[in-house]
Amino acid sequence: MKDEKRRGIARGVAEEYAPQPISSYLMYGIVGASLAGLGLYAFAVFYDVDLIAYPVWIVAALVATFFASMVLRMVRSRRHRAAHRHEYDKL
């Protein structure tokens, strides 16, 4: 089997259970921090907490979520590469 054909089949099979991340690290971070900000806002509204009183904690939570989202993308990329390598070796 030709190498390109083998690589294409392996990538297609690997995409089924370990899809390759489409967005960049920066986009993952921005979306993660935005969702965390919305979650913090919902928490503040529900429990009637003044978020302006805790700026350091808010910024720390958003920065931590930003980097955690970037780590999530890295993990997904590694899983995809490992799945592709596994499927390629299997063929």
Secondary structure as the mmCIF struct_conf table of DSSP 4:
data_model
#
loop_
_struct_conf.conf_type_id
_struct_conf.id
_struct_conf.beg_label_comp_id
_struct_conf.beg_label_asym_id
_struct_conf.beg_label_seq_id
_struct_conf.end_label_comp_id
_struct_conf.end_label_asym_id
_struct_conf.end_label_seq_id
HELX_RH_AL_P HELX_RH_AL_P1 ASP A 3 TYR A 17
BEND BEND1 ALA A 18 ALA A 18
HELX_LH_PP_P HELX_LH_PP_P1 PRO A 19 PRO A 21
BEND BEND2 SER A 23 SER A 23
HELX_RH_AL_P HELX_RH_AL_P2 TYR A 25 TYR A 47
TURN_TY1_P TURN_TY1_P1 ASP A 48 ASP A 48
HELX_RH_3T_P HELX_RH_3T_P1 LEU A 51 ALA A 53
HELX_RH_AL_P HELX_RH_AL_P3 PRO A 55 LYS A 90
#
